[in-house]
């Protein structure tokens, strides 16, 4: 096991620091994003969206819109030639609203015109007669109100049966003696607001008809093949007539797993027989993709006087919004990692996700574990205080290790150096406190210049979190890669892995250079037509899965080359990780060897300064130690830690979608605040390299663990500085001052 810090840039094989090819054009503003696509003769698409969170649709009149200059098409649900619904996991979402709308911003009609302004003005002329309905807006009352999906789209998929209205999934994990008592008990209720992925580039893409009834869709996405699997049935086309191409992506973080413009652009392109481009504005982006689930979590932790956990009991409530998306998996992850990276002989965890008329929620970096880590780590601090034990020592006392049993009954068989990660983070030395007076930019309030240091207190917080890698509970998770070894000695790699800013293209090239032993390796564009599915760029899986697939394809090509020297070799291989099985729907216990493939952890120390009189805060420094398996490119790993930390800091301090009766009231970066360079402190990272035995090269995914833990660590630092409970994030100034 090793701890690594900075290394010099090298040529580009596994374990070396390789500069990112896409970094210079992105920094210079020269990178071609999906919104930059342009072809001759293209039309512009625009979407008419519901102004109501819940309403019946009495009628839709498109006649005025059709008569406007430059308009080539106005489509409603009647114009969908194939299946009327789609969905990432369950086809419960209409392509265009049919007889009612279930969330603010739901697509009702689409327009194609010569100019984007013509398309927008035509959409304004569409007359929709709505009958507003009372929204299901309170997740705690959702199971008592009108059932938004009485046909229960998630039923019959092996989940625990629950006949209450609006239940997407209800699961229970029972482990050991769920009534076991401890010497000391602490309780708490914790709330997490709705967080947006806030990626750089809004949803955008270009659909181009091929003249033979098919269509090519160039789009910023996370999962090309599952996009195709959803779009083709709605168009009434076979899969091979729908080709998805990865366009330039400006970040994703889970928000691009669900469809956005793909099917709408294709419908308009096929209807007009012209290319159609759709680019969402920022307000549309806020309403047009899923967000992080808001949560309310009830906790009770019982321990011995020496500090060993005896029993953890938690009830988790998540609001999934109008449609299922990936809510069932988020609810499972929230429950599976609710206890945190601690050995617990007894546990009772209940997790429920409900439908509502609030903004749709689904995948976002951390995927359920963020919400429960915030609650569980606050409980560990509360327990340490009750026992008068140092919070770091309490965590070390209970830290999971290989051979321990999780609350689901799964035995940890791979690498999971929790204690080493905790010690490494705890050993990092934060900078000393600066004397007053000082530059206002280094005070709470920053450029606001609101304080000279009066009322400023300093606090140090600590937290640990962990999460699964790759898909779980029996999902057939695989990745395909195709390698062409050319006669001139160069190679070409095809893989549909989505490069969303995480650097997977660099990983693929590093693996290919390492395996083939050559430098001249090119990566073909990601698309569905030339290679099988790579799965989604999500769940911290892409490095593991793409590395495995490219490795196997390279090795197969070299073997074939020995049989056919001098010839061009072109082979595709499919890589699968160790098999997982579902959790028992009644007990939440494993039904096979494992429900999760592997795990990764991060520990974090945070220094905060808070003006307790004004409620303003400044994060001074963050130290992180992360369990990374094997760092294929340590520089990229450190970048992922910094980026994930920034998103967790945002959730802790400022990021929250505000709603009123289901309507989003702050759908812009003027009102939805995200951390800037002035908000981000220095992040000092230590990489714990303990190779995962079942993974190619021992790698682990690294994108999510820092986000899982950073919200909890920042909140802990704020508590240490203020002495307040701070049971809700984001923490507002009023929470500190009151």
C-alpha positions in Angstrom: 0.0 0.0 0.0 1.4 3.4 -1.0 0.7 7.0 -0.5 1.5 9.2 -3.5 2.0 12.8 -4.2 3.1 14.8 -7.2 5.2 13.1 -9.9 6.7 14.5 -13.2 4.9 14.4 -16.5 5.7 11.4 -18.5 5.0 9.7 -21.8 1.6 8.4 -21.3 1.3 4.9 -19.9 -0.4 3.5 -16.8 0.7 5.3 -13.6 2.2 8.3 -15.3 1.2 11.9 -15.2 -0.1 12.7 -18.7 -1.3 16.2 -19.7 -4.9 16.2 -20.9 -5.4 16.8 -24.6 -8.6 18.6 -24.1 -7.3 21.0 -21.4 -5.8 23.7 -23.6 -8.8 24.2 -25.9 -11.2 24.2 -23.0 -9.1 26.8 -21.1 -8.8 28.9 -24.3 -12.4 28.7 -25.2 -11.7 26.8 -28.3 -13.2 23.4 -27.4 -16.2 22.4 -29.6 -19.1 21.7 -27.3 -22.4 20.2 -28.5 -23.9 23.7 -28.6 -21.3 24.7 -31.2 -22.4 22.1 -33.8 -23.6 23.6 -37.1 -24.4 22.1 -40.5 -25.8 23.8 -43.7 -29.5 24.0 -43.9 -30.2 23.2 -40.3 -33.3 24.3 -38.5 -33.6 25.3 -34.8 -35.8 23.5 -32.4 -37.5 24.8 -29.3 -39.6 23.2 -26.6 -42.8 24.5 -25.2 -42.9 23.7 -21.5 -45.6 23.5 -18.8 -45.9 26.6 -16.6 -47.7 24.3 -14.0 -46.3 21.7 -11.7 -49.5 19.7 -12.0 -52.4 20.2 -14.4 -54.7 18.4 -16.8 -54.4 19.3 -20.5 -57.8 20.0 -22.0 -56.5 21.0 -25.5 -53.5 22.1 -27.5 -54.0 24.5 -30.4 -51.0 24.8 -32.7 -52.6 26.6 -35.7 -51.2 30.1 -34.9 -47.7 28.7 -34.5 -47.8 26.8 -37.8 -48.8 29.9 -39.7 -45.8 31.9 -38.5 -43.0 32.7 -40.9 -40.0 30.3 -40.9 -41.8 27.6 -39.0 -41.4 24.1 -40.5 -43.0 21.9 -37.8 -45.0 22.0 -34.6 -45.4 18.6 -33.0 -47.4 17.3 -30.1 -47.8 13.8 -28.6 -50.1 12.9 -31.5 -47.0 13.1 -33.8 -44.9 10.6 -31.9 -44.9 7.7 -34.4 -43.8 4.9 -32.0 -43.9 4.4 -28.2 -45.3 7.4 -26.4 -43.1 7.0 -23.3 -39.5 6.5 -22.4 -37.4 6.4 -19.2 -33.9 5.6 -18.0 -35.0 2.6 -15.9 -38.8 2.6 -16.4 -40.7 4.0 -19.4 -43.0 6.2 -17.3 -42.2 9.6 -18.9 -44.1 10.8 -22.0 -42.1 12.0 -25.0 -44.5 15.0 -25.0 -47.3 15.5 -22.4 -50.4 13.6 -23.3 -53.3 14.5 -21.1 -51.6 16.1 -18.1 -48.3 17.5 -16.9 -46.6 16.3 -13.7 -43.8 18.9 -13.2 -42.9 22.5 -14.0 -41.2 22.6 -17.3 -42.5 19.3 -18.7 -42.3 19.3 -22.5 -45.7 19.8 -24.2 -44.9 20.6 -27.8 -41.8 21.1 -30.0 -41.2 23.5 -32.8 -38.7 23.7 -35.7 -38.0 26.9 -37.5 -35.3 28.7 -39.6 -34.1 30.8 -36.8 -34.1 30.2 -33.0 -36.1 33.3 -32.4 -38.7 32.2 -34.8 -38.9 28.9 -33.0 -39.3 30.6 -29.6 -42.0 33.0 -30.9 -43.9 30.2 -32.5 -43.9 28.2 -29.3 -45.4 31.3 -27.6 -48.3 31.1 -30.0 -49.2 27.6 -29.1 -52.4 27.7 -27.0 -52.7 25.1 -24.3 -55.8 25.0 -22.1 -54.7 23.7 -18.7 -56.8 22.8 -15.7 -54.4 23.4 -12.8 -54.4 20.7 -10.1 -53.2 20.8 -6.5 -49.6 19.7 -6.5 -48.1 16.9 -4.5 -45.3 19.0 -3.1 -44.6 17.7 0.4 -42.6 14.5 0.3 -43.7 13.6 3.9 -47.3 13.7 2.8 -46.9 12.2 -0.7 -48.1 8.7 0.5 -51.3 10.3 1.7 -52.2 12.3 -1.4 -53.4 11.6 -5.0 -51.4 8.8 -6.6 -49.6 10.4 -9.6 -48.8 7.0 -11.1 -51.6 4.6 -10.1 -50.3 2.0 -12.6 -47.2 1.6 -10.4 -44.5 1.5 -13.1 -41.8 0.2 -10.7 -43.9 -2.7 -9.4 -42.9 -6.2 -10.5 -39.2 -5.5 -10.6 -38.2 -7.4 -7.5 -38.7 -4.6 -5.0 -40.6 -4.8 -1.7 -44.3 -4.4 -2.3 -45.8 -1.1 -1.0 -49.3 -0.2 -1.9 -49.2 3.4 -0.6 -49.7 6.1 -3.1 -46.6 7.6 -4.8 -44.1 5.1 -3.5 -41.3 4.6 -6.1 -39.4 2.1 -3.9 -39.5 1.2 -0.2 -36.7 -1.0 1.1 -35.6 -2.2 4.5 -32.2 -3.6 5.6 -32.3 -5.7 8.8 -29.0 -6.7 10.2 -28.4 -8.6 13.4 -30.6 -7.7 16.4 -32.4 -4.5 15.3 -33.5 -3.8 18.9 -30.0 -4.2 20.4 -29.3 -1.5 23.0 -26.1 0.4 23.8 -24.7 2.2 26.7 -25.0 5.6 24.9 -27.5 6.7 22.3 -27.7 9.8 20.1 -30.5 10.8 17.8 -30.9 13.4 15.1 -33.0 14.5 12.1 -31.1 15.8 9.0 -32.3 17.6 5.9 -30.6 17.9 2.5 -31.9 20.4 -0.2 -32.2 19.8 -3.9 -28.8 20.2 -5.6 -28.3 20.8 -9.3 -25.4 19.3 -11.3 -24.7 22.9 -12.6 -22.6 21.7 -15.5 -20.9 24.1 -17.8 -22.7 23.3 -21.1 -26.5 23.2 -21.1 -28.3 20.4 -22.9 -27.7 20.6 -26.6 -27.4 18.6 -29.8 -28.0 18.2 -33.5 -30.2 15.6 -35.2 -29.5 14.8 -38.8 -31.8 12.7 -41.0 -30.0 10.2 -43.2 -32.4 10.3 -46.1 -33.3 6.7 -45.7 -35.6 7.0 -42.7 -32.9 6.9 -40.1 -31.3 9.6 -38.0 -27.9 10.6 -36.6 -28.0 12.3 -33.2 -24.9 14.3 -32.0 -25.5 15.1 -28.4 -23.8 15.7 -25.0 -24.7 12.6 -23.1 -23.4 10.1 -20.6 -24.6 6.8 -22.1 -24.8 6.6 -25.9 -26.4 3.1 -26.2 -29.1 3.6 -23.6 -30.0 6.8 -25.3 -30.5 4.9 -28.5 -32.5 2.2 -26.7 -34.9 4.8 -25.5 -35.1 7.0 -28.6 -35.5 4.3 -31.3 -38.8 2.8 -30.0 -40.3 6.3 -29.7 -39.4 7.0 -33.4 -40.7 3.6 -34.4 -37.3 2.6 -35.8 -35.0 -0.3 -35.4 -31.9 0.4 -33.3 -29.5 0.3 -36.3 -31.4 3.3 -37.9 -30.7 5.5 -34.9 -27.0 6.4 -34.4 -25.9 8.4 -31.4 -22.6 10.3 -31.6 -20.9 11.9 -28.6 -20.6 15.6 -29.0 -18.5 17.9 -26.8 -19.6 17.6 -23.2 -19.3 20.4 -20.7 -19.7 18.3 -17.6 -22.4 15.8 -16.6 -22.3 14.6 -13.0 -25.4 12.4 -13.6 -27.6 15.1 -15.1 -27.1 13.8 -18.6 -28.0 10.1 -17.9 -31.7 10.9 -18.7 -32.8 12.0 -22.2 -33.1 15.7 -22.9 -33.2 16.9 -26.6 -32.4 13.5 -28.2 -35.9 12.3 -29.1 -37.3 15.8 -29.7 -34.5 16.7 -32.1 -34.9 13.4 -33.9 -38.7 13.8 -34.2 -38.3 17.2 -35.8 -35.5 16.2 -38.1 -37.4 13.2 -39.4 -40.6 15.2 -39.8 -38.9 18.1 -41.7 -36.2 16.0 -43.4 -33.8 18.7 -42.3 -31.1 18.8 -39.6 -32.4 20.2 -36.4 -30.3 21.8 -33.6 -31.6 22.3 -30.1 -29.8 24.2 -27.4 -31.4 24.8 -24.0 -31.0 28.1 -22.2 -29.9 27.9 -18.6 -33.5 28.1 -17.3 -34.5 25.2 -19.5 -31.5 23.3 -18.3 -32.7 23.7 -14.7 -36.1 22.4 -15.6 -35.0 19.9 -18.3 -32.8 17.5 -16.3 -32.9 15.6 -13.1 -31.3 16.8 -9.8 -30.0 15.4 -6.6 -32.8 14.0 -4.4 -33.7 16.1 -1.4 -33.8 14.0 1.7 -35.0 13.9 5.3 -33.2 11.4 7.5 -34.0 10.2 11.0 -31.1 8.6 12.9 -30.3 6.8 16.1 -26.8 5.5 16.9 -26.2 3.3 19.9 -22.7 2.5 21.2 -20.8 1.0 24.1 -19.1 3.3 26.6 -15.8 2.5 24.9 -17.2 3.9 21.6 -18.0 0.7 19.6 -21.1 1.0 17.5 -23.8 -1.5 18.7 -26.8 -0.5 16.6 -27.6 2.0 13.9 -31.3 2.8 13.1 -32.1 5.2 10.2 -35.2 6.2 8.2 -34.4 7.8 4.9 -37.1 9.7 2.9 -36.2 10.9 -0.6 -38.2 13.0 -3.1 -37.9 11.6 -6.6 -40.1 14.2 -8.3 -42.5 13.4 -11.2 -40.9 10.3 -12.8 -38.8 7.3 -11.6 -35.5 8.0 -13.5 -32.9 6.2 -11.3 -34.7 6.8 -8.0 -34.9 3.1 -7.2 -31.1 2.7 -7.3 -30.6 6.0 -5.4 -32.9 4.8 -2.6 -30.9 1.5 -2.5 -27.5 3.2 -2.4 -28.7 5.6 0.3 -29.7 2.6 2.5 -26.7 0.4 1.6 -24.2 3.1 2.7 -26.3 4.8 5.4 -24.1 3.5 8.3 -20.9 4.8 6.7 -17.6 3.0 6.5 -18.0 1.5 10.0 -18.4 -2.0 11.3 -21.9 -2.3 12.9 -23.2 -5.6 14.3 -26.8 -4.5 14.2 -28.8 -2.1 12.0 -32.3 -1.3 10.8 -32.3 1.0 7.8 -35.5 2.0 6.0 -35.3 3.9 2.7 -38.3 5.3 0.8 -38.4 7.4 -2.4 -41.6 9.0 -3.5 -43.2 10.6 -6.5 -44.2 14.2 -6.3 -44.8 17.2 -8.5 -41.5 18.7 -7.6 -38.5 18.8 -10.0 -37.5 15.4 -11.3 -34.6 13.8 -9.4 -32.2 11.1 -10.4 -28.5 10.6 -10.7 -26.0 13.0 -9.3 -22.4 12.5 -8.2 -22.5 10.4 -5.0 -25.9 8.9 -5.9 -27.7 8.6 -2.5 -24.5 8.2 -0.4 -24.0 12.0 -0.2 -27.3 12.4 1.7 -26.7 9.6 4.2 -23.0 10.5 4.7 -24.1 14.0 5.9 -26.4 12.5 8.4 -24.2 9.6 9.6 -21.1 11.7 10.0 -23.0 14.3 12.0 -24.1 11.4 14.2 -20.6 10.1 14.7 -19.5 13.6 15.8 -22.5 13.8 18.2 -21.6 10.3 19.5 -17.9 11.3 20.0 -19.1 14.3 22.0 -21.4 12.2 24.2 -18.6 9.7 24.9 -15.9 12.4 25.2 -13.8 10.6 22.6 -11.8 12.3 19.9 -13.9 12.2 16.6 -11.0 10.7 14.6 -10.3 8.1 17.2 -14.0 7.1 17.3 -13.9 6.6 13.5 -10.7 4.5 13.7 -12.2 2.4 16.4 -15.1 1.4 14.2 -13.5 1.5 10.8 -14.4 -1.2 8.3 -11.7 -3.5 7.0 -11.5 -6.5 4.6 -13.3 -9.4 6.1 -15.9 -7.3 7.9 -19.6 -7.7 7.2 -21.8 -4.8 5.8 -25.4 -4.3 7.0 -26.5 -6.0 3.8 -24.6 -9.2 4.8 -21.9 -8.7 2.2 -18.4 -9.5 3.3 -15.7 -7.1 2.2 -13.3 -9.2 0.0 -11.4 -6.5 -1.9 -9.3 -3.6 -0.8 -10.9 -1.0 1.6 -8.2 0.8 3.6 -10.5 2.9 5.7 -8.2 3.2 8.7 -5.2 4.1 6.6 -7.3 6.7 4.8 -8.5 8.2 8.1 -4.9 8.4 9.5 -3.6 10.0 6.3 -6.2 12.7 6.3 -5.8 13.3 10.0 -2.1 13.7 9.6 -2.4 16.5 7.1 -1.4 19.8 8.7 -3.6 22.8 7.9 -2.1 26.2 7.6 -1.9 28.3 10.8 -4.5 30.9 11.4 -3.8 34.3 9.8 -3.6 37.3 12.0 -6.0 40.3 11.8 -6.3 42.6 10.0 -6.0 40.9 6.7 -7.1 41.1 3.1 -10.9 41.0 3.0 -10.8 38.3 0.3 -9.4 36.0 3.1 -12.2 36.7 5.5 -15.8 35.4 5.7 -17.8 37.5 3.3 -14.8 37.9 0.9 -15.2 40.7 -1.6 -18.3 41.9 0.3 -15.8 43.4 2.7 -18.3 43.0 5.6 -16.0 42.2 8.5 -12.5 43.1 9.9 -12.4 39.9 11.9 -14.8 40.7 14.7 -16.8 37.7 15.6 -14.7 35.3 13.4 -14.2 31.9 14.8 -12.2 29.0 13.4 -13.3 25.4 13.4 -11.8 22.1 12.2 -14.1 19.3 10.9 -13.5 15.7 9.9 -15.5 13.2 8.0 -15.2 9.9 6.2 -17.4 8.5 3.5 -17.5 5.5 1.1 -19.5 4.3 -1.8 -19.8 1.5 -4.3 -18.1 1.4 -7.6 -20.0 0.4 -10.8 -23.6 -0.9 -11.0 -25.0 -3.2 -8.4 -27.8 -5.6 -7.4 -27.6 -7.9 -10.4 -27.3 -5.2 -13.2 -25.6 -6.7 -16.2 -22.8 -4.1 -16.3 -20.4 -4.5 -19.1 -18.1 -2.4 -21.5 -17.1 -3.1 -25.1 -13.9 -2.0 -26.8 -12.7 -2.6 -30.3 -9.0 -2.3 -31.3 -7.7 -2.1 -34.9 -4.0 -2.9 -35.2 -3.0 -1.5 -38.6 -0.3 -2.8 -41.0 1.8 0.3 -40.4 2.1 -0.6 -36.7 -0.3 2.0 -35.4 -3.5 1.3 -33.6 -7.0 2.7 -33.4 -9.3 2.2 -30.4 -13.1 2.3 -30.5 -15.0 2.6 -27.2 -18.3 4.3 -26.6 -17.2 5.5 -23.2 -18.5 9.1 -22.7 -15.8 11.7 -22.1 -17.6 14.1 -19.8 -14.6 15.9 -18.4 -13.4 13.1 -16.2 -10.5 12.1 -18.5 -11.6 8.6 -19.7 -10.1 9.2 -23.2 -6.7 9.6 -21.6 -7.2 6.4 -19.6 -8.1 4.5 -22.7 -5.0 5.7 -24.5 -2.8 5.0 -21.6 -4.1 1.4 -21.4 -3.7 0.9 -25.1 -0.1 2.2 -25.1 0.8 0.0 -22.2 -0.7 -3.2 -23.6 0.3 -2.8 -27.2 3.8 -1.4 -26.4 3.5 1.4 -29.0 3.0 5.1 -28.9 1.0 5.7 -32.1 -2.5 5.0 -30.8 -5.5 6.9 -31.9 -9.0 7.0 -30.3 -11.9 6.9 -32.6 -15.0 9.2 -31.9 -17.5 7.6 -29.5 -20.7 6.5 -31.3 -23.1 3.6 -31.3 -22.5 2.5 -34.9 -19.0 1.2 -34.6 -18.7 -0.5 -31.2 -20.9 -2.1 -28.5 -22.1 -0.3 -25.4 -19.6 1.0 -22.8 -22.3 1.7 -20.3 -22.7 5.0 -18.6 -20.1 7.5 -17.4 -21.4 7.3 -13.9 -21.2 5.3 -10.7 -17.4 5.7 -10.6 -17.3 2.9 -13.1 -15.9 4.2 -16.4 -12.1 4.0 -15.6 -12.5 0.4 -14.3 -14.8 -0.8 -17.1 -13.1 0.9 -20.0 -9.6 -0.1 -18.8 -10.8 -3.7 -18.6 -12.4 -3.7 -22.0 -9.5 -1.9 -23.8 -6.9 -4.2 -22.0 -8.7 -7.3 -23.1 -9.2 -6.1 -26.7 -5.5 -5.2 -27.0 -4.4 -8.6 -25.6 -6.8 -10.3 -28.0 -5.4 -8.3 -31.0 -1.8 -9.2 -30.0 -2.7 -12.9 -29.8 -4.3 -12.8 -33.2 -1.3 -10.9 -34.7 0.9 -13.9 -33.8 -1.4 -16.1 -35.9 -1.6 -13.5 -38.8 1.6 -11.5 -38.8 1.6 -8.5 -41.1 -2.2 -8.4 -41.5 -4.6 -5.8 -40.1 -6.3 -7.1 -37.0 -9.7 -5.8 -35.9 -11.3 -7.3 -32.8 -13.9 -6.3 -30.2 -14.0 -7.6 -26.7 -16.5 -7.2 -23.9 -15.4 -6.9 -20.3 -17.6 -7.6 -17.2 -16.8 -7.1 -13.6 -17.6 -9.8 -11.0 -21.3 -10.7 -10.9 -23.6 -9.1 -8.4 -27.0 -10.2 -7.2 -30.1 -8.4 -5.9 -30.8 -7.7 -2.3 -33.6 -9.6 -0.7 -36.7 -7.3 -0.9 -37.9 -8.1 2.6 -34.6 -8.1 4.6 -32.2 -6.1 2.4 -29.7 -9.0 2.7 -27.6 -10.2 -0.2 -28.9 -13.2 -2.2 -25.5 -14.2 -3.6 -21.9 -13.4 -2.9 -22.2 -9.7 -3.3 -24.7 -6.9 -4.2 -21.9 -4.4 -4.9 -18.7 -5.0 -6.9 -16.2 -3.0 -4.8 -15.9 0.2 -2.6 -13.9 3.3 -2.4 -13.4 5.7 0.5 -12.3 9.3 1.2 -11.5 11.0 4.4 -11.4 14.8 4.7 -10.3 17.4 7.1 -11.7 20.9 6.7 -10.8 24.3 8.3 -13.5 26.9 8.3 -13.7 30.4 9.6 -17.2 31.7 10.5 -18.3 35.2 11.4 -20.9 34.1 14.0 -22.4 37.6 14.2 -23.0 37.9 10.5 -23.5 34.2 9.6 -20.8 34.4 6.9 -18.3 31.6 6.4 -15.1 30.9 4.5 -13.5 27.6 4.0 -9.8 28.1 4.6 -8.2 24.7 3.6 -9.2 21.1 2.9 -7.0 18.1 3.2 -8.2 14.8 1.6 -6.9 11.3 1.6 -8.6 9.0 -0.9 -8.5 5.2 -1.5 -7.9 5.1 -5.2 -6.8 1.5 -5.8 -4.2 2.3 -8.5 -3.9 5.8 -10.0 -3.7 5.4 -13.7 -3.0 9.2 -14.0 -2.4 10.7 -10.6 -2.8 14.2 -11.9 -6.3 13.5 -13.1 -7.1 11.7 -9.9 -6.2 14.8 -7.9 -8.3 16.9 -10.3 -11.3 14.7 -9.6 -10.8 15.0 -5.9 -10.7 18.8 -6.2 -13.8 18.9 -8.5 -15.8 16.5 -6.3 -14.8 18.5 -3.2 -16.1 21.7 -4.8 -19.5 20.2 -5.5 -19.8 18.9 -1.9 -18.7 22.3 -0.6 -21.4 23.9 -2.8 -24.1 21.7 -1.3 -22.9 22.5 2.2 -22.9 26.2 1.9 -24.9 27.6 -1.0 -26.4 25.3 -3.6 -30.2 24.6 -3.4 -33.0 24.7 -6.0 -35.8 26.6 -4.4 -39.4 25.6 -5.1 -42.8 26.9 -4.3 -45.6 24.4 -4.9 -43.4 22.5 -7.3 -42.3 25.6 -9.3 -38.5 26.3 -9.4 -38.0 29.9 -8.3 -34.2 30.3 -8.9 -33.5 28.7 -12.3 -30.4 30.8 -13.1 -26.8 31.1 -11.9 -27.8 34.6 -10.6 -30.0 33.0 -8.0 -28.7 29.4 -7.8 -25.2 29.9 -6.4 -22.2 27.7 -7.1 -18.7 27.9 -5.7 -16.3 30.2 -7.6 -12.5 30.3 -7.4 -13.0 32.8 -4.6 -14.9 30.2 -2.6 -12.6 27.3 -3.2 -9.8 26.8 -0.7 -6.5 25.0 -1.4 -7.1 21.2 -1.5 -4.3 19.0 -0.4 -4.6 15.4 -1.6 -3.0 12.2 -0.6 -3.6 9.1 -2.8 -3.9 5.8 -0.9 -2.9 3.1 -3.5 -4.2 -0.3 -2.3 -5.0 -2.2 -5.6 -8.4 -3.7 -5.9 -7.7 -7.4 -6.7 -10.7 -7.9 -9.1 -10.1 -4.7 -11.1 -7.8 -4.2 -14.1 -4.5 -2.9 -12.9 -6.0 -2.6 -9.4 -7.9 0.6 -10.3 -10.9 2.1 -8.5 -13.2 4.9 -9.6 -12.4 8.2 -8.0 -15.0 10.7 -9.0 -17.7 10.3 -6.3 -16.0 9.7 -2.9 -14.8 13.3 -2.4 -18.3 14.6 -3.1 -19.8 12.0 -0.7 -17.6 13.2 2.2 -17.0 16.9 1.6 -20.5 18.1 2.5 -20.3 16.3 5.8 -16.7 17.5 6.5 -17.6 21.2 5.7 -20.7 21.0 7.9 -18.6 19.5 10.7 -16.1 22.4 10.5 -19.0 24.9 10.6 -20.3 23.2 13.7 -16.9 23.3 15.4 -16.7 27.0 14.7 -20.2 27.9 15.8 -21.3 25.3 18.3 -24.6 25.0 16.5 -26.2 21.7 15.5 -26.5 22.7 11.8 -28.7 19.7 10.8 -29.6 21.0 7.3 -27.6 21.7 4.2 -27.0 24.1 2.6 -26.2 26.0 5.8 -27.6 29.5 5.6 -26.4 32.6 7.4 -29.6 32.6 9.5 -28.8 29.1 10.7 -25.5 30.4 12.2 -26.8 33.7 13.5 -30.1 32.7 15.2 
